[in-house]
Amino acid sequence: MPSTSIICGVLLILVGIIGYVYGMMNGNASMTAFIPAVFGLVIALLGFFALTKENLRKHIMHFLMLVGLLGFLIPAGRLLMKFRDLSLSAAVVSQLAMALICLVFVILGVKSFIDARRSGAV
């Protein structure tokens, strides 16, 4: 699961960078485009720590699930609040990508926790 964290973190960093570059090309770049990248950086760094710190892995992974859940709820909530007025813009695509990546990350994490519990590895 730590390697999955790193992959999801890198994907989120790419979403943030691509969103910002796209905004720069259109002349309306905003620092808020980096929000997925910030979440991605936290997830990737903690995933790396989970790989290197075996004794802290369980705690780090539980904290990562919290970060992933927030990474899903925040953009999903913003999209739902503006559902009637949504247009296909770079911001909407970025929020949707962040929400989906984080949702998949949390689902995989919960599945990993369940599998670990069933196998007696806990």
PyRosetta script that sets phi, psi and omega in degrees:
from pyrosetta import init, pose_from_sequence

init()
pose = pose_from_sequence("MPSTSIICGVLLILVGIIGYVYGMMNGNASMTAFIPAVFGLVIALLGFFALTKENLRKHIMHFLMLVGLLGFLIPAGRLLMKFRDLSLSAAVVSQLAMALICLVFVILGVKSFIDARRSGAV")
pose.set_psi(1, -31.5)
pose.set_omega(1, 176.3)
pose.set_phi(2, -60.6)
pose.set_psi(2, -36.2)
pose.set_omega(2, 178.3)
pose.set_phi(3, -68.4)
pose.set_psi(3, -33.7)
pose.set_omega(3, 174.6)
pose.set_phi(4, -63.5)
pose.set_psi(4, -37.8)
pose.set_omega(4, 177.5)
pose.set_phi(5, -61.3)
pose.set_psi(5, -44.2)
pose.set_omega(5, -179.6)
pose.set_phi(6, -64.1)
pose.set_psi(6, -43.1)
pose.set_omega(6, 179.1)
pose.set_phi(7, -62.2)
pose.set_psi(7, -47.7)
pose.set_omega(7, 179.1)
pose.set_phi(8, -63.4)
pose.set_psi(8, -38.4)
pose.set_omega(8, 177.2)
pose.set_phi(9, -62.1)
pose.set_psi(9, -43.8)
pose.set_omega(9, 178.9)
pose.set_phi(10, -64.6)
pose.set_psi(10, -40.2)
pose.set_omega(10, 177.7)
pose.set_phi(11, -60.6)
pose.set_psi(11, -42.6)
pose.set_omega(11, 179.3)
pose.set_phi(12, -67.1)
pose.set_psi(12, -37.6)
pose.set_omega(12, 176.1)
pose.set_phi(13, -61.8)
pose.set_psi(13, -42.9)
pose.set_omega(13, 178.4)
pose.set_phi(14, -63.3)
pose.set_psi(14, -40.0)
pose.set_omega(14, 177.6)
pose.set_phi(15, -59.4)
pose.set_psi(15, -44.6)
pose.set_omega(15, 179.6)
pose.set_phi(16, -64.8)
pose.set_psi(16, -45.1)
pose.set_omega(16, -178.8)
pose.set_phi(17, -66.8)
pose.set_psi(17, -45.1)
pose.set_omega(17, 179.6)
pose.set_phi(18, -62.5)
pose.set_psi(18, -41.6)
pose.set_omega(18, 178.6)
pose.set_phi(19, -61.8)
pose.set_psi(19, -41.3)
pose.set_omega(19, 179.7)
pose.set_phi(20, -69.1)
pose.set_psi(20, -44.6)
pose.set_omega(20, 179.4)
pose.set_phi(21, -62.2)
pose.set_psi(21, -41.3)
pose.set_omega(21, 177.3)
pose.set_phi(22, -61.2)
pose.set_psi(22, -41.6)
pose.set_omega(22, 177.3)
pose.set_phi(23, -64.4)
pose.set_psi(23, -38.4)
pose.set_omega(23, 177.9)
pose.set_phi(24, -64.4)
pose.set_psi(24, -39.8)
pose.set_omega(24, -179.4)
pose.set_phi(25, -66.2)
pose.set_psi(25, -29.2)
pose.set_omega(25, 179.9)
pose.set_phi(26, -95.3)
pose.set_psi(26, -0.1)
pose.set_omega(26, 177.1)
pose.set_phi(27, 79.7)
pose.set_psi(27, 15.0)
pose.set_omega(27, 178.3)
pose.set_phi(28, -136.4)
pose.set_psi(28, 49.9)
pose.set_omega(28, 178.8)
pose.set_phi(29, -69.6)
pose.set_psi(29, 142.3)
pose.set_omega(29, 179.1)
pose.set_phi(30, -135.9)
pose.set_psi(30, 144.2)
pose.set_omega(30, 179.1)
pose.set_phi(31, -64.6)
pose.set_psi(31, -21.2)
pose.set_omega(31, 178.7)
pose.set_phi(32, -65.8)
pose.set_psi(32, -16.6)
pose.set_omega(32, 176.3)
pose.set_phi(33, -64.5)
pose.set_psi(33, -20.9)
pose.set_omega(33, -179.5)
pose.set_phi(34, -84.6)
pose.set_psi(34, -0.9)
pose.set_omega(34, -179.4)
pose.set_phi(35, -57.8)
pose.set_psi(35, -47.1)
pose.set_omega(35, 176.1)
pose.set_phi(36, -60.2)
pose.set_psi(36, -34.4)
pose.set_omega(36, 179.9)
pose.set_phi(37, -66.6)
pose.set_psi(37, -36.4)
pose.set_omega(37, 178.3)
pose.set_phi(38, -65.7)
pose.set_psi(38, -46.8)
pose.set_omega(38, 176.0)
pose.set_phi(39, -59.8)
pose.set_psi(39, -42.6)
pose.set_omega(39, -179.5)
pose.set_phi(40, -63.3)
pose.set_psi(40, -39.8)
pose.set_omega(40, 178.9)
pose.set_phi(41, -63.8)
pose.set_psi(41, -44.0)
pose.set_omega(41, 178.0)
pose.set_phi(42, -62.1)
pose.set_psi(42, -46.2)
pose.set_omega(42, -178.1)
pose.set_phi(43, -65.1)
pose.set_psi(43, -43.9)
pose.set_omega(43, -179.4)
pose.set_phi(44, -66.0)
pose.set_psi(44, -43.9)
pose.set_omega(44, 179.9)
pose.set_phi(45, -64.8)
pose.set_psi(45, -43.4)
pose.set_omega(45, 178.3)
pose.set_phi(46, -67.6)
pose.set_psi(46, -34.6)
pose.set_omega(46, 174.5)
pose.set_phi(47, -62.3)
pose.set_psi(47, -40.4)
pose.set_omega(47, 176.7)
pose.set_phi(48, -64.7)
pose.set_psi(48, -42.9)
pose.set_omega(48, 176.7)
pose.set_phi(49, -60.6)
pose.set_psi(49, -40.2)
pose.set_omega(49, 179.6)
pose.set_phi(50, -63.6)
pose.set_psi(50, -32.1)
pose.set_omega(50, 176.6)
pose.set_phi(51, -69.3)
pose.set_psi(51, -38.9)
pose.set_omega(51, -173.2)
pose.set_phi(52, -91.0)
pose.set_psi(52, -25.5)
pose.set_omega(52, -177.9)
pose.set_phi(53, -109.5)
pose.set_psi(53, 83.4)
pose.set_omega(53, -176.4)
pose.set_phi(54, -57.9)
pose.set_psi(54, -39.0)
pose.set_omega(54, -177.0)
pose.set_phi(55, -71.1)
pose.set_psi(55, -19.3)
pose.set_omega(55, 179.2)
pose.set_phi(56, -104.8)
pose.set_psi(56, 0.7)
pose.set_omega(56, -172.0)
pose.set_phi(57, -55.1)
pose.set_psi(57, -46.4)
pose.set_omega(57, -177.1)
pose.set_phi(58, -61.1)
pose.set_psi(58, -43.5)
pose.set_omega(58, -179.8)
pose.set_phi(59, -66.9)
pose.set_psi(59, -42.6)
pose.set_omega(59, 179.9)
pose.set_phi(60, -63.5)
pose.set_psi(60, -42.3)
pose.set_omega(60, -178.6)
pose.set_phi(61, -66.8)
pose.set_psi(61, -36.5)
pose.set_omega(61, 176.4)
pose.set_phi(62, -66.1)
pose.set_psi(62, -41.1)
pose.set_omega(62, 177.0)
pose.set_phi(63, -64.7)
pose.set_psi(63, -38.4)
pose.set_omega(63, 177.4)
pose.set_phi(64, -62.1)
pose.set_psi(64, -35.3)
pose.set_omega(64, 177.1)
pose.set_phi(65, -65.2)
pose.set_psi(65, -36.4)
pose.set_omega(65, 176.0)
pose.set_phi(66, -64.8)
pose.set_psi(66, -45.1)
pose.set_omega(66, 178.2)
pose.set_phi(67, -62.5)
pose.set_psi(67, -43.0)
pose.set_omega(67, 178.7)
pose.set_phi(68, -63.3)
pose.set_psi(68, -40.6)
pose.set_omega(68, 178.8)
pose.set_phi(69, -64.2)
pose.set_psi(69, -43.1)
pose.set_omega(69, 175.8)
pose.set_phi(70, -63.6)
pose.set_psi(70, -37.9)
pose.set_omega(70, 178.3)
pose.set_phi(71, -65.7)
pose.set_psi(71, -21.9)
pose.set_omega(71, 173.5)
pose.set_phi(72, -87.4)
pose.set_psi(72, -48.6)
pose.set_omega(72, -172.5)
pose.set_phi(73, -66.0)
pose.set_psi(73, -38.9)
pose.set_omega(73, -176.4)
pose.set_phi(74, -64.5)
pose.set_psi(74, -56.0)
pose.set_omega(74, 180.0)
pose.set_phi(75, -69.4)
pose.set_psi(75, -34.5)
pose.set_omega(75, 178.3)
pose.set_phi(76, -63.9)
pose.set_psi(76, -40.5)
pose.set_omega(76, 177.3)
pose.set_phi(77, -63.7)
pose.set_psi(77, -41.6)
pose.set_omega(77, 178.1)
pose.set_phi(78, -64.9)
pose.set_psi(78, -40.5)
pose.set_omega(78, 179.0)
pose.set_phi(79, -65.6)
pose.set_psi(79, -39.8)
pose.set_omega(79, 179.9)
pose.set_phi(80, -68.5)
pose.set_psi(80, -35.8)
pose.set_omega(80, 179.5)
pose.set_phi(81, -66.3)
pose.set_psi(81, -31.0)
pose.set_omega(81, -178.3)
pose.set_phi(82, -106.1)
pose.set_psi(82, 21.1)
pose.set_omega(82, -172.5)
pose.set_phi(83, -56.1)
pose.set_psi(83, -40.8)
pose.set_omega(83, -177.8)
pose.set_phi(84, -69.7)
pose.set_psi(84, -28.1)
pose.set_omega(84, -175.4)
pose.set_phi(85, -105.8)
pose.set_psi(85, 14.5)
pose.set_omega(85, -176.6)
pose.set_phi(86, -70.6)
pose.set_psi(86, 137.1)
pose.set_omega(86, 170.1)
pose.set_phi(87, -129.0)
pose.set_psi(87, 155.6)
pose.set_omega(87, -177.0)
pose.set_phi(88, -75.5)
pose.set_psi(88, 89.2)
pose.set_omega(88, 179.4)
pose.set_phi(89, -116.3)
pose.set_psi(89, 170.3)
pose.set_omega(89, 179.1)
pose.set_phi(90, -62.0)
pose.set_psi(90, -37.2)
pose.set_omega(90, 179.9)
pose.set_phi(91, -65.0)
pose.set_psi(91, -41.8)
pose.set_omega(91, 179.6)
pose.set_phi(92, -66.3)
pose.set_psi(92, -43.1)
pose.set_omega(92, 179.4)
pose.set_phi(93, -63.8)
pose.set_psi(93, -41.0)
pose.set_omega(93, 179.1)
pose.set_phi(94, -64.5)
pose.set_psi(94, -44.2)
pose.set_omega(94, 178.4)
pose.set_phi(95, -65.2)
pose.set_psi(95, -40.4)
pose.set_omega(95, 178.5)
pose.set_phi(96, -64.6)
pose.set_psi(96, -44.0)
pose.set_omega(96, 179.1)
pose.set_phi(97, -62.1)
pose.set_psi(97, -43.5)
pose.set_omega(97, 179.3)
pose.set_phi(98, -62.3)
pose.set_psi(98, -45.6)
pose.set_omega(98, -179.4)
pose.set_phi(99, -61.9)
pose.set_psi(99, -43.8)
pose.set_omega(99, -178.3)
pose.set_phi(100, -68.0)
pose.set_psi(100, -43.5)
pose.set_omega(100, 179.0)
pose.set_phi(101, -61.4)
pose.set_psi(101, -45.2)
pose.set_omega(101, -179.4)
pose.set_phi(102, -68.1)
pose.set_psi(102, -36.8)
pose.set_omega(102, 177.8)
pose.set_phi(103, -63.6)
pose.set_psi(103, -46.0)
pose.set_omega(103, 178.1)
pose.set_phi(104, -61.9)
pose.set_psi(104, -40.5)
pose.set_omega(104, 178.5)
pose.set_phi(105, -60.4)
pose.set_psi(105, -45.8)
pose.set_omega(105, -179.5)
pose.set_phi(106, -66.6)
pose.set_psi(106, -41.8)
pose.set_omega(106, 178.3)
pose.set_phi(107, -60.6)
pose.set_psi(107, -45.8)
pose.set_omega(107, 178.5)
pose.set_phi(108, -63.8)
pose.set_psi(108, -37.2)
pose.set_omega(108, 178.5)
pose.set_phi(109, -66.1)
pose.set_psi(109, -44.5)
pose.set_omega(109, 178.5)
pose.set_phi(110, -63.5)
pose.set_psi(110, -41.6)
pose.set_omega(110, 177.1)
pose.set_phi(111, -60.9)
pose.set_psi(111, -40.9)
pose.set_omega(111, 178.3)
pose.set_phi(112, -64.0)
pose.set_psi(112, -41.6)
pose.set_omega(112, 177.3)
pose.set_phi(113, -62.4)
pose.set_psi(113, -43.5)
pose.set_omega(113, 179.6)
pose.set_phi(114, -63.6)
pose.set_psi(114, -45.1)
pose.set_omega(114, 179.1)
pose.set_phi(115, -62.2)
pose.set_psi(115, -40.0)
pose.set_omega(115, 178.8)
pose.set_phi(116, -65.2)
pose.set_psi(116, -39.9)
pose.set_omega(116, 179.7)
pose.set_phi(117, -65.9)
pose.set_psi(117, -42.5)
pose.set_omega(117, -178.9)
pose.set_phi(118, -67.4)
pose.set_psi(118, -35.1)
pose.set_omega(118, -178.3)
pose.set_phi(119, -81.1)
pose.set_psi(119, -8.2)
pose.set_omega(119, 179.0)
pose.set_phi(120, 80.8)
pose.set_psi(120, 17.2)
pose.set_omega(120, -179.1)
pose.set_phi(121, -78.7)
pose.set_psi(121, -5.2)
pose.set_omega(121, -177.0)
pose.set_phi(122, -85.5)
pose.dump_pdb("model.pdb")
